[in-house]
Amino acid sequence: MTTPDPSDPVSPVDSLSRAKGEIRASRVVCTWLGAQLKLHGLKTLLVVGSETPEGLLLVRWLDQEGLAHELAPGGRSMEHTVADARLDTPDLLPLLALHKSAVLLDGAPVGLIPLGDLWAEDVCAWVGGCSLPQGIQDGRSLFAIEAAIREGLRDNSLRRSLAAMQGEGNPDLETRLRRAAAFNRGPCIPKLEAFTVGMDLLLS
């Protein structure tokens, strides 16, 4: 988990903008989750990775919207926990508490990932911390990688933007992104922004 730098000033305008952004994201995600429950004929969600910052954020939203849920720590791996849950608790709909950078850089198992279109920086702004993908040492490095990815997506120069990150000690970023982007049939993620994994973010 990483935390933001407390010395960074946040203006009232920034705080209001962040609050509005969270309200919008929460409504989109919870509406999507309600539809998923109806689609699967279930009434209760299972938050896998509930102990992480992403899990805490998701649980907060579910509480606010009154969606029934139970908690499951990530354990040995979220993928195994989801597989176990499908066998042991078939009346619960498992969710993976992962942010967008974790999906892109670590890959994602098949399943519902409600926060999969939220950058780690958003999660950090809303709950004061975020999980770090494998090989990323601190939040500053992760946010720099996210900025490079967003810039590259906007101007269609993703590989050039990532190449600029080589000096940050991340020589395998493009390889990891190409591998992760092959899952247009994998995770199910609600759309929150222009480039959503599995919909319009296909790099391979």
Backbone as a chain_set.jsonl record, in Angstrom:
{"seq": "MTTPDPSDPVSPVDSLSRAKGEIRASRVVCTWLGAQLKLHGLKTLLVVGSETPEGLLLVRWLDQEGLAHELAPGGRSMEHTVADARLDTPDLLPLLALHKSAVLLDGAPVGLIPLGDLWAEDVCAWVGGCSLPQGIQDGRSLFAIEAAIREGLRDNSLRRSLAAMQGEGNPDLETRLRRAAAFNRGPCIPKLEAFTVGMDLLLS", "coords": {"N": [[0.854, -1.195, 0.0], [0.449, 2.241, -0.719], [0.801, 5.662, 0.267], [-0.408, 9.021, -0.169], [1.661, 11.981, -0.531], [1.791, 13.893, 2.314], [2.567, 16.503, 2.272], [1.778, 17.63, -0.055], [-0.251, 20.141, -1.234], [-3.807, 20.4, -1.225], [-6.291, 21.971, -2.873], [-9.473, 23.602, -2.058], [-11.083, 23.498, -4.354], [-9.947, 21.347, -5.768], [-10.51, 19.327, -3.924], [-13.316, 19.298, -3.971], [-13.751, 18.585, -6.631], [-12.625, 16.027, -6.648], [-14.376, 14.767, -4.859], [-16.81, 14.9, -6.276], [-16.08, 13.342, -8.447], [-15.747, 10.845, -7.23], [-18.369, 10.328, -6.357], [-19.731, 10.108, -8.805], [-18.367, 7.89, -9.957], [-18.957, 5.927, -8.053], [-21.749, 5.687, -8.311], [-22.012, 4.752, -10.956], [-20.597, 2.312, -10.83], [-21.996, 0.891, -8.789], [-24.576, 0.757, -9.855], [-24.046, -0.83, -12.058], [-23.206, -3.149, -10.72], [-25.58, -3.872, -9.436], [-27.056, -4.587, -11.66], [-25.551, -6.776, -12.482], [-25.99, -8.595, -10.388], [-28.716, -9.091, -10.771], [-28.609, -10.21, -13.326], [-27.245, -12.601, -12.799], [-28.967, -13.811, -11.088], [-28.719, -13.56, -8.318], [-28.373, -12.309, -4.894], [-26.45, -11.293, -3.215], [-23.205, -9.896, -2.91], [-19.702, -10.819, -3.044], [-16.858, -9.54, -1.802], [-13.738, -9.856, -2.86], [-10.518, -9.568, -1.651], [-10.951, -7.703, 0.256], [-9.515, -6.479, 2.243], [-7.733, -4.72, 1.179], [-6.791, -1.347, 0.005], [-8.375, -0.831, -2.268], [-10.432, -2.658, -1.878], [-11.541, -1.644, 0.491], [-12.504, 0.809, -0.448], [-14.432, -0.062, -2.295], [-16.195, -1.477, -0.617], [-17.106, 0.625, 0.951], [-18.607, 2.066, -0.943], [-20.566, 0.136, -1.566], [-21.861, -0.08, 0.908], [-22.919, 2.498, 1.105], [-24.762, 2.482, -0.98], [-26.424, 0.475, -0.261], [-26.128, -2.184, -1.08], [-26.147, -5.635, -0.665], [-23.509, -7.501, 0.817], [-20.645, -9.627, 1.385], [-17.431, -10.251, 2.948], [-14.141, -11.118, 1.832], [-10.86, -11.786, 2.391], [-7.93, -11.432, 0.271], [-6.117, -13.569, 0.441], [-4.104, -16.376, -0.59], [-4.117, -15.868, -3.307], [-6.043, -13.673, -5.33], [-7.319, -14.823, -7.49], [-7.441, -17.588, -6.883], [-8.989, -17.411, -4.602], [-11.421, -16.456, -5.622], [-12.096, -18.639, -7.26], [-12.408, -20.645, -5.292], [-14.542, -19.509, -3.902], [-16.609, -19.672, -5.758], [-17.12, -22.37, -5.708], [-17.588, -22.964, -2.991], [-19.426, -21.065, -2.037], [-21.832, -20.684, -3.795], [-24.031, -19.049, -3.864], [-23.217, -16.487, -3.669], [-21.949, -13.595, -5.368], [-18.847, -13.224, -6.621], [-16.432, -10.556, -6.461], [-13.579, -8.878, -7.73], [-11.256, -6.913, -6.093], [-9.544, -4.755, -7.591], [-7.472, -2.213, -9.026], [-7.09, -0.213, -12.056], [-4.388, -0.108, -12.953], [-3.271, -2.346, -11.75], [-4.676, -4.329, -13.087], [-3.73, -3.907, -15.694], [-0.899, -4.165, -15.48], [-0.327, -6.449, -13.946], [-1.967, -8.306, -14.973], [-5.212, -9.876, -15.2], [-7.49, -12.117, -13.645], [-10.285, -14.043, -14.942], [-13.393, -12.582, -14.316], [-15.528, -10.419, -12.301], [-14.637, -7.081, -12.093], [-15.032, -4.428, -10.468], [-13.68, -1.97, -10.014], [-11.948, -1.77, -12.085], [-11.592, 0.152, -14.049], [-10.605, 2.342, -12.858], [-7.904, 4.416, -12.083], [-4.958, 3.857, -10.079], [-4.179, 6.185, -8.84], [-6.579, 7.567, -8.503], [-7.886, 5.918, -6.642], [-6.116, 6.209, -4.515], [-6.445, 8.912, -3.932], [-9.012, 8.912, -2.924], [-9.174, 7.097, -0.786], [-6.805, 7.317, 0.544], [-4.687, 5.608, 0.022], [-3.206, 2.951, -1.983], [-2.949, -0.216, -3.67], [0.117, -1.683, -4.764], [1.254, -2.679, -7.97], [3.082, -5.646, -9.011], [6.587, -5.4, -8.673], [6.655, -2.646, -8.658], [7.87, -0.048, -6.768], [7.044, 2.151, -5.241], [4.503, 4.694, -4.641], [4.994, 7.049, -6.098], [6.452, 6.199, -8.346], [4.538, 4.513, -9.508], [2.453, 6.307, -10.127], [3.732, 7.889, -11.996], [4.06, 6.062, -14.064], [1.388, 5.571, -14.666], [0.666, 8.114, -15.613], [2.215, 8.219, -17.942], [1.057, 6.158, -19.404], [-1.58, 7.112, -19.746], [-1.077, 9.473, -21.204], [0.073, 8.386, -23.506], [-2.086, 6.906, -24.501], [-3.88, 8.912, -25.117], [-2.641, 10.37, -27.216], [-2.06, 8.41, -28.998], [0.452, 7.224, -28.81], [1.474, 5.206, -27.199], [3.542, 3.266, -26.895], [5.812, 4.829, -27.273], [5.58, 6.572, -25.124], [5.841, 4.767, -23.02], [8.384, 3.893, -23.515], [9.824, 6.032, -22.664], [9.779, 5.598, -20.01], [11.689, 3.764, -19.437], [14.015, 4.462, -18.159], [13.154, 4.58, -15.59], [13.429, 2.161, -14.478], [11.741, 0.142, -15.366], [11.761, -1.9, -17.526], [10.145, -3.84, -18.628], [7.593, -2.979, -19.092], [6.068, -2.577, -21.498], [5.885, -5.202, -22.445], [4.414, -6.407, -20.398], [2.013, -4.988, -20.553], [1.159, -5.64, -23.155], [0.739, -8.381, -22.868], [-1.292, -8.41, -20.923], [-3.323, -7.103, -22.287], [-4.534, -8.864, -23.945], [-6.907, -9.826, -23.101], [-9.693, -9.539, -24.001], [-11.793, -11.22, -23.587], [-11.747, -11.774, -20.972], [-11.729, -10.287, -18.004], [-14.604, -8.636, -16.564], [-15.605, -5.426, -16.721], [-16.881, -2.342, -15.532], [-17.581, 0.529, -17.536], [-15.864, 3.539, -17.177], [-14.265, 5.51, -18.237], [-12.499, 6.771, -21.188], [-10.761, 4.773, -22.211], [-11.112, 1.611, -21.767], [-10.206, -1.445, -20.333], [-10.438, -4.438, -22.153], [-12.517, -3.553, -23.677], [-12.121, -1.095, -25.375], [-9.441, -0.852, -25.054], [-7.113, -2.46, -26.335], [-4.125, -3.691, -26.836], [-2.558, -5.526, -28.104]], "CA": [[0.0, 0.0, 0.0], [1.17, 3.499, -0.736], [-0.002, 6.784, 0.705], [0.002, 10.257, -0.811], [2.561, 12.847, 0.199], [0.977, 14.832, 3.071], [3.011, 17.873, 2.036], [1.156, 18.122, -1.278], [-1.473, 20.871, -0.899], [-5.013, 20.105, -1.987], [-7.158, 23.136, -2.778], [-10.888, 23.262, -1.919], [-11.605, 23.139, -5.674], [-9.507, 19.98, -6.035], [-11.244, 18.432, -3.033], [-14.679, 19.201, -4.481], [-13.687, 17.828, -7.874], [-12.403, 14.629, -6.291], [-15.602, 14.254, -4.251], [-17.774, 14.696, -7.354], [-15.609, 12.204, -9.229], [-16.047, 9.618, -6.506], [-19.82, 10.111, -6.37], [-20.074, 9.611, -10.143], [-17.836, 6.535, -10.118], [-19.706, 5.047, -7.168], [-23.078, 5.431, -8.878], [-21.861, 3.904, -12.139], [-20.175, 0.971, -10.408], [-23.053, 0.208, -8.033], [-25.658, 0.446, -10.793], [-23.546, -1.972, -12.828], [-23.222, -4.325, -9.848], [-26.97, -4.268, -9.268], [-27.442, -5.286, -12.886], [-24.872, -8.075, -12.493], [-26.719, -9.467, -9.466], [-29.958, -9.486, -11.439], [-28.246, -11.089, -14.434], [-26.838, -13.912, -12.277], [-30.015, -14.333, -10.226], [-28.211, -13.591, -6.953], [-28.733, -11.144, -4.09], [-25.356, -10.848, -2.352], [-21.875, -9.823, -3.507], [-18.565, -11.213, -2.212], [-15.726, -8.668, -2.135], [-12.469, -10.572, -2.693], [-9.495, -8.537, -1.474], [-11.632, -6.663, 1.029], [-8.586, -5.828, 3.172], [-6.893, -3.786, 0.431], [-7.422, -0.037, -0.167], [-9.427, -0.943, -3.272], [-11.545, -3.346, -1.224], [-12.165, -0.712, 1.427], [-13.269, 1.773, -1.239], [-15.592, -0.749, -2.857], [-17.122, -1.752, 0.487], [-17.718, 1.912, 1.306], [-19.639, 2.353, -1.942], [-21.658, -0.829, -1.409], [-22.6, 0.316, 2.102], [-23.67, 3.715, 0.804], [-25.856, 2.172, -1.904], [-27.27, -0.563, 0.318], [-25.999, -3.475, -1.769], [-25.738, -6.681, 0.27], [-22.189, -8.044, 0.481], [-19.795, -10.258, 2.385], [-16.027, -9.917, 2.743], [-13.192, -12.223, 1.716], [-9.486, -11.347, 2.122], [-7.354, -11.992, -0.947], [-5.473, -14.84, 0.718], [-2.93, -16.754, -1.388], [-4.259, -15.074, -4.519], [-7.445, -13.355, -5.563], [-7.865, -15.764, -8.461], [-7.793, -18.818, -6.176], [-10.09, -17.109, -3.688], [-12.643, -16.408, -6.43], [-12.417, -20.014, -7.663], [-12.926, -21.32, -4.102], [-15.846, -18.938, -3.574], [-17.613, -20.184, -6.7], [-17.445, -23.731, -5.292], [-18.055, -23.023, -1.604], [-20.554, -20.161, -1.792], [-22.406, -20.381, -5.114], [-25.097, -18.051, -3.743], [-22.583, -15.172, -3.621], [-21.326, -13.177, -6.625], [-17.528, -12.697, -6.236], [-15.857, -9.387, -7.123], [-12.149, -8.694, -7.485], [-10.931, -5.524, -5.743], [-8.311, -4.387, -8.284], [-7.561, -0.983, -9.81], [-6.76, -0.365, -13.472], [-2.963, -0.388, -13.158], [-3.04, -3.749, -11.385], [-5.201, -5.128, -14.197], [-2.856, -3.751, -16.856], [0.498, -4.56, -15.268], [-0.228, -7.788, -13.377], [-2.926, -9.204, -15.606], [-6.396, -10.074, -14.367], [-8.237, -13.347, -13.886], [-11.655, -13.862, -15.399], [-14.281, -12.253, -13.215], [-16.042, -9.058, -12.215], [-13.651, -6.177, -11.492], [-15.778, -3.167, -10.47], [-12.8, -0.799, -10.025], [-10.942, -2.008, -13.11], [-11.409, 1.313, -14.921], [-10.124, 3.435, -12.005], [-6.461, 4.425, -11.884], [-4.508, 3.788, -8.687], [-4.13, 7.549, -8.311], [-7.927, 7.887, -8.048], [-8.108, 5.174, -5.41], [-5.282, 6.823, -3.479], [-7.05, 10.2, -3.575], [-10.296, 8.722, -2.25], [-9.059, 6.341, 0.468], [-5.527, 7.582, 1.191], [-3.672, 4.604, -0.29], [-3.55, 2.038, -3.077], [-2.07, -1.372, -3.785], [1.153, -1.534, -5.788], [1.488, -3.847, -8.819], [4.361, -6.324, -8.806], [7.779, -4.749, -9.185], [6.578, -1.198, -8.48], [8.383, 0.128, -5.415], [6.381, 3.202, -4.469], [3.417, 5.371, -5.32], [5.481, 8.036, -7.058], [6.77, 5.474, -9.58], [3.295, 4.031, -10.102], [1.702, 7.42, -10.703], [4.453, 8.296, -13.202], [3.717, 5.074, -15.088], [0.013, 5.846, -15.067], [0.659, 9.332, -16.415], [2.772, 7.866, -19.246], [0.056, 5.353, -20.108], [-2.689, 7.99, -20.141], [-0.593, 10.352, -22.275], [0.233, 7.588, -24.715], [-3.398, 6.548, -25.029], [-4.526, 10.105, -25.674], [-2.057, 10.797, -28.499], [-1.745, 7.216, -29.799], [1.903, 6.984, -28.788], [1.67, 4.486, -25.948], [4.855, 2.634, -26.813], [6.814, 5.874, -27.096], [5.461, 7.058, -23.756], [6.396, 3.754, -22.133], [9.83, 3.862, -23.728], [10.387, 7.097, -21.838], [9.816, 5.121, -18.63], [12.733, 2.758, -19.263], [14.971, 4.954, -17.18], [12.59, 4.444, -14.255], [13.654, 0.802, -14.014], [10.607, -0.702, -15.727], [11.991, -2.267, -18.923], [9.191, -4.826, -19.145], [6.241, -2.425, -19.071], [5.333, -2.845, -22.733], [5.606, -6.64, -22.485], [3.341, -6.695, -19.457], [0.784, -4.414, -21.086], [0.741, -6.424, -24.323], [0.21, -9.646, -22.374], [-2.547, -8.163, -20.226], [-4.339, -6.572, -23.18], [-5.096, -9.926, -24.771], [-8.07, -10.431, -22.491], [-11.008, -8.993, -24.294], [-12.799, -12.172, -23.121], [-11.445, -12.098, -19.586], [-12.441, -9.61, -16.925], [-15.788, -7.847, -16.876], [-15.299, -4.155, -16.058], [-17.789, -1.255, -15.918], [-16.881, 1.6, -18.248], [-15.848, 4.828, -16.492], [-13.513, 6.502, -19.0], [-12.403, 6.54, -22.631], [-9.984, 3.588, -22.577], [-11.462, 0.574, -20.805], [-9.617, -2.753, -20.634], [-11.386, -5.433, -22.63], [-13.482, -2.945, -24.599], [-11.399, -0.34, -26.405], [-8.003, -0.871, -24.755], [-6.56, -3.725, -26.812], [-2.826, -3.269, -27.33], [-1.835, -6.595, -28.79]], "C": [[0.879, 1.23, 0.0], [0.23, 4.612, -0.304], [0.472, 8.042, 0.024], [0.927, 11.069, 0.077], [1.747, 13.879, 0.954], [1.377, 16.28, 2.852], [2.397, 18.464, 0.776], [-0.144, 18.842, -0.926], [-2.619, 20.467, -1.806], [-5.966, 21.274, -1.792], [-8.597, 22.704, -2.569], [-11.517, 22.856, -3.252], [-11.231, 21.714, -6.026], [-10.29, 18.982, -5.197], [-12.661, 18.221, -3.526], [-14.724, 18.367, -5.753], [-13.504, 16.345, -7.592], [-13.675, 14.012, -5.719], [-16.655, 13.975, -5.316], [-17.386, 13.494, -8.211], [-15.918, 10.891, -8.546], [-17.545, 9.313, -6.528], [-20.251, 9.532, -7.713], [-19.627, 8.166, -10.31], [-18.624, 5.542, -9.282], [-21.061, 4.688, -7.757], [-23.002, 4.511, -10.088], [-21.553, 2.471, -11.734], [-21.307, 0.234, -9.704], [-24.263, -0.106, -8.903], [-25.295, -0.784, -11.618], [-23.596, -3.25, -11.988], [-24.646, -4.808, -9.584], [-27.476, -5.04, -10.48], [-26.8, -6.668, -12.958], [-25.559, -9.063, -11.551], [-28.0, -9.986, -10.118], [-29.677, -10.478, -12.558], [-27.935, -12.503, -13.953], [-27.889, -14.517, -11.349], [-29.59, -14.462, -8.777], [-28.551, -12.3, -6.224], [-27.557, -10.55, -3.313], [-24.023, -10.928, -3.083], [-20.828, -10.333, -2.518], [-17.358, -10.408, -2.665], [-14.426, -9.402, -1.82], [-11.333, -9.545, -2.708], [-10.035, -7.383, -0.653], [-10.707, -5.913, 1.973], [-7.703, -4.794, 2.492], [-7.55, -2.407, 0.372], [-8.561, -0.071, -1.175], [-10.661, -1.633, -2.69], [-12.289, -2.439, -0.265], [-13.018, 0.316, 0.695], [-14.549, 1.141, -1.77], [-16.637, -1.023, -1.776], [-17.826, -0.465, 0.922], [-18.852, 2.258, 0.35], [-20.833, 1.413, -1.793], [-22.508, -0.491, -0.185], [-23.48, 1.534, 1.818], [-24.894, 3.431, -0.053], [-26.765, 1.049, -1.406], [-27.245, -1.88, -0.421], [-25.445, -4.516, -0.801], [-24.406, -7.285, -0.152], [-21.56, -8.727, 1.68], [-18.349, -10.02, 1.994], [-15.161, -11.171, 2.684], [-11.803, -11.645, 1.451], [-8.92, -12.064, 0.907], [-6.664, -13.322, -0.755], [-4.276, -15.114, -0.173], [-2.945, -16.06, -2.743], [-5.736, -14.813, -4.729], [-8.092, -14.365, -6.501], [-8.296, -17.057, -7.788], [-8.962, -18.586, -5.23], [-11.413, -17.065, -4.425], [-13.063, -17.816, -6.832], [-13.006, -20.792, -6.488], [-14.332, -20.83, -3.77], [-16.934, -19.486, -4.486], [-18.046, -21.605, -6.328], [-18.125, -23.757, -3.936], [-19.297, -22.184, -1.342], [-21.189, -19.754, -3.12], [-23.539, -19.355, -5.066], [-24.548, -16.63, -3.644], [-21.931, -14.866, -4.967], [-19.971, -12.54, -6.305], [-17.068, -11.537, -7.107], [-14.389, -9.303, -6.774], [-11.865, -7.22, -7.23], [-9.56, -5.172, -6.321], [-8.513, -3.063, -9.002], [-6.999, -1.225, -11.203], [-5.292, -0.711, -13.703], [-2.62, -1.82, -12.785], [-3.533, -4.67, -12.496], [-4.25, -5.096, -15.384], [-1.48, -4.373, -16.644], [0.649, -5.972, -14.713], [-1.096, -8.803, -14.107], [-4.09, -9.432, -14.662], [-7.048, -11.402, -14.676], [-9.62, -13.023, -14.404], [-12.529, -13.552, -14.189], [-14.742, -10.811, -13.282], [-15.037, -8.181, -11.466], [-14.256, -4.772, -11.496], [-14.908, -1.916, -10.556], [-11.752, -0.877, -11.124], [-10.748, -0.882, -14.101], [-11.021, 2.555, -14.115], [-8.615, 3.325, -11.841], [-6.129, 4.362, -10.394], [-4.499, 5.172, -8.051], [-5.507, 7.996, -7.818], [-8.216, 7.211, -6.717], [-7.365, 5.826, -4.256], [-5.894, 8.142, -3.009], [-8.29, 10.006, -2.709], [-10.188, 7.96, -0.943], [-7.701, 6.503, 1.139], [-4.451, 6.548, 0.943], [-4.119, 3.753, -1.452], [-2.56, 0.882, -3.072], [-1.091, -1.155, -4.928], [1.255, -2.803, -6.632], [2.878, -4.429, -8.569], [5.503, -5.519, -9.423], [7.765, -3.243, -9.078], [6.876, -0.9, -7.01], [7.633, 1.168, -4.591], [5.327, 3.895, -5.318], [3.883, 6.356, -6.368], [5.804, 7.367, -8.397], [5.506, 5.014, -10.285], [2.535, 5.164, -10.777], [2.391, 7.947, -11.96], [4.151, 7.344, -14.357], [2.299, 5.317, -15.591], [-0.075, 7.076, -15.961], [1.175, 9.044, -17.831], [1.768, 7.065, -20.066], [-1.083, 6.24, -20.602], [-2.281, 8.91, -21.29], [-0.473, 9.588, -23.584], [-1.083, 7.193, -25.338], [-4.064, 7.739, -25.702], [-3.971, 10.466, -27.054], [-1.583, 9.623, -29.351], [-0.249, 6.958, -29.885], [2.279, 6.207, -27.529], [3.063, 3.901, -25.836], [5.966, 3.669, -26.634], [6.782, 6.417, -25.658], [6.064, 6.06, -22.771], [7.907, 3.661, -22.293], [10.512, 4.921, -22.877], [10.499, 6.668, -20.38], [10.945, 4.13, -18.389], [13.738, 3.184, -18.2], [14.473, 4.867, -15.754], [12.753, 3.021, -13.719], [12.502, -0.145, -14.31], [10.721, -1.156, -17.183], [10.942, -3.206, -19.496], [7.774, -4.279, -19.209], [5.452, -2.77, -20.326], [4.96, -4.319, -22.825], [4.432, -6.981, -21.591], [2.002, -6.166, -19.966], [0.259, -5.221, -22.268], [0.124, -7.752, -23.876], [-1.169, -9.442, -21.738], [-3.661, -7.778, -21.183], [-4.975, -7.633, -24.061], [-6.411, -10.457, -24.211], [-9.373, -9.723, -22.74], [-12.125, -9.967, -23.914], [-12.636, -12.468, -21.633], [-12.278, -11.355, -18.572], [-13.643, -8.836, -17.444], [-15.706, -6.563, -16.049], [-16.306, -3.087, -16.484], [-17.022, -0.085, -16.52], [-17.025, 2.932, -17.512], [-15.112, 5.9, -17.275], [-13.31, 6.027, -20.431], [-11.735, 5.223, -22.996], [-10.181, 2.506, -21.51], [-10.879, -0.759, -21.247], [-10.704, -3.723, -21.061], [-12.441, -4.877, -23.561], [-12.721, -2.228, -25.718], [-9.91, -0.26, -26.14], [-7.463, -2.26, -25.073], [-5.241, -3.402, -27.501], [-2.122, -4.313, -28.162], [-2.094, -6.587, -30.285]], "O": [[1.929, 1.257, 0.642], [-0.984, 4.52, -0.484], [1.646, 8.137, -0.334], [0.971, 10.869, 1.291], [1.062, 14.684, 0.321], [0.625, 17.191, 3.2], [2.484, 19.672, 0.556], [-1.054, 18.223, -0.375], [-2.432, 20.222, -2.998], [-6.401, 21.541, -0.672], [-8.935, 21.558, -2.865], [-12.38, 21.978, -3.291], [-12.061, 20.95, -6.518], [-10.688, 17.925, -5.685], [-13.164, 17.098, -3.508], [-15.621, 17.544, -5.935], [-14.148, 15.503, -8.219], [-14.019, 12.876, -6.045], [-17.321, 12.94, -5.276], [-18.244, 12.726, -8.648], [-16.307, 9.924, -9.201], [-17.94, 8.16, -6.7], [-21.036, 8.585, -7.764], [-20.401, 7.316, -10.749], [-18.928, 4.441, -9.741], [-21.478, 3.531, -7.712], [-23.819, 3.602, -10.238], [-22.171, 1.529, -12.231], [-21.552, -0.937, -9.996], [-24.911, -1.135, -8.707], [-26.125, -1.663, -11.847], [-23.983, -4.307, -12.485], [-24.893, -6.012, -9.514], [-28.221, -6.012, -10.352], [-27.418, -7.62, -13.436], [-25.695, -10.241, -11.882], [-28.323, -11.17, -10.024], [-30.401, -11.46, -12.728], [-28.305, -13.483, -14.6], [-27.709, -15.637, -10.87], [-30.042, -15.367, -8.075], [-28.965, -11.318, -6.841], [-27.65, -9.432, -2.807], [-23.745, -11.9, -3.786], [-21.037, -10.288, -1.306], [-16.887, -10.575, -3.79], [-14.058, -9.553, -0.655], [-11.2, -8.759, -3.647], [-9.636, -6.233, -0.834], [-11.056, -4.837, 2.457], [-6.989, -4.058, 3.174], [-8.741, -2.289, 0.657], [-9.592, 0.572, -0.977], [-11.793, -1.242, -2.973], [-13.519, -2.456, -0.209], [-14.112, 0.661, 1.143], [-15.622, 1.741, -1.701], [-17.831, -0.822, -2.0], [-19.018, -0.481, 1.227], [-19.924, 2.69, 0.775], [-21.982, 1.846, -1.884], [-23.733, -0.602, -0.23], [-24.636, 1.591, 2.237], [-25.939, 4.059, 0.119], [-27.758, 0.714, -2.053], [-28.227, -2.623, -0.4], [-24.399, -4.305, -0.188], [-24.19, -7.554, -1.334], [-21.895, -8.444, 2.831], [-18.058, -9.638, 0.861], [-15.409, -12.151, 3.387], [-11.581, -11.067, 0.387], [-9.362, -13.156, 0.552], [-6.62, -14.133, -1.681], [-3.512, -14.2, -0.484], [-1.89, -15.703, -3.267], [-6.581, -15.627, -4.355], [-9.258, -14.723, -6.336], [-9.377, -17.576, -8.069], [-9.823, -19.452, -5.071], [-12.419, -17.571, -3.928], [-14.243, -18.158, -6.757], [-13.986, -21.518, -6.654], [-15.204, -21.617, -3.404], [-18.054, -19.737, -4.04], [-19.18, -22.006, -6.589], [-19.109, -24.47, -3.737], [-20.131, -22.551, -0.514], [-21.089, -18.595, -3.522], [-23.962, -18.849, -6.105], [-25.316, -15.673, -3.546], [-21.421, -15.768, -5.632], [-19.932, -11.43, -5.774], [-17.28, -11.527, -8.32], [-13.992, -9.618, -5.652], [-12.197, -6.371, -8.058], [-8.543, -5.275, -5.636], [-9.594, -2.803, -9.531], [-6.492, -2.307, -11.498], [-4.986, -1.531, -14.569], [-1.775, -2.444, -13.425], [-2.889, -5.671, -12.811], [-3.991, -6.125, -16.008], [-0.956, -5.037, -17.538], [1.655, -6.63, -14.981], [-0.978, -10.008, -13.887], [-3.971, -9.206, -13.457], [-7.153, -11.785, -15.842], [-10.078, -11.884, -14.322], [-12.407, -14.202, -13.151], [-14.391, -10.075, -14.203], [-14.638, -8.499, -10.346], [-14.02, -4.004, -12.429], [-15.34, -0.904, -11.109], [-10.772, -0.133, -11.099], [-9.832, -0.94, -14.921], [-11.096, 3.678, -14.616], [-8.102, 2.26, -11.497], [-6.932, 4.769, -9.554], [-4.779, 5.315, -6.861], [-5.602, 8.721, -6.828], [-8.721, 7.835, -5.784], [-7.904, 5.978, -3.16], [-5.863, 8.451, -1.818], [-8.587, 10.841, -1.854], [-11.024, 8.149, -0.06], [-7.455, 5.901, 2.184], [-3.4, 6.593, 1.583], [-5.276, 3.819, -1.868], [-1.461, 0.998, -2.53], [-1.422, -0.526, -5.934], [1.336, -3.899, -6.077], [3.74, -3.773, -7.984], [5.398, -5.022, -10.544], [8.774, -2.605, -9.379], [6.218, -1.433, -6.116], [7.594, 1.07, -3.364], [5.26, 3.715, -6.534], [3.25, 6.496, -7.414], [5.472, 7.899, -9.456], [5.401, 5.108, -11.508], [2.026, 4.994, -11.885], [1.723, 8.403, -12.888], [4.003, 7.778, -15.499], [2.042, 5.274, -16.794], [-0.805, 7.078, -16.952], [0.634, 9.566, -18.806], [1.641, 7.266, -21.274], [-1.502, 6.126, -21.754], [-3.045, 9.105, -22.236], [-0.867, 10.081, -24.641], [-1.202, 7.145, -26.562], [-4.729, 7.595, -26.729], [-4.728, 10.823, -27.956], [-0.813, 9.796, -30.295], [0.254, 6.522, -30.921], [3.277, 6.51, -26.875], [3.704, 4.023, -24.792], [6.944, 3.419, -25.93], [7.824, 6.684, -25.06], [6.718, 6.452, -21.804], [8.626, 3.386, -21.332], [11.64, 4.733, -22.423], [11.222, 7.289, -19.601], [11.147, 3.694, -17.256], [14.243, 2.359, -17.439], [15.241, 5.051, -14.809], [12.271, 2.709, -12.63], [12.302, -1.124, -13.592], [9.857, -0.825, -17.995], [10.848, -3.359, -20.714], [6.832, -5.056, -19.367], [4.303, -3.204, -20.241], [3.849, -4.654, -23.235], [3.554, -7.752, -21.976], [0.975, -6.829, -19.822], [-0.943, -5.461, -22.374], [-0.882, -8.196, -24.43], [-2.096, -10.212, -21.99], [-4.825, -8.088, -20.93], [-5.871, -7.325, -24.847], [-6.98, -11.407, -24.747], [-10.079, -9.349, -21.803], [-13.294, -9.582, -23.916], [-13.328, -13.334, -21.098], [-13.415, -11.741, -18.3], [-13.692, -8.436, -18.607], [-15.735, -6.61, -14.819], [-16.565, -2.937, -17.678], [-15.932, 0.25, -16.057], [-18.134, 3.399, -17.254], [-15.305, 7.088, -17.014], [-13.873, 5.013, -20.843], [-12.104, 4.609, -23.998], [-9.499, 2.496, -20.485], [-11.038, -1.158, -22.401], [-11.752, -3.824, -20.424], [-13.188, -5.639, -24.175], [-12.682, -2.694, -26.856], [-9.179, 0.343, -26.927], [-7.368, -3.121, -24.198], [-5.234, -2.896, -28.623], [-1.164, -3.991, -28.865], [-1.558, -7.425, -31.009]]}, "num_chains": 1, "name": "protein.A"}
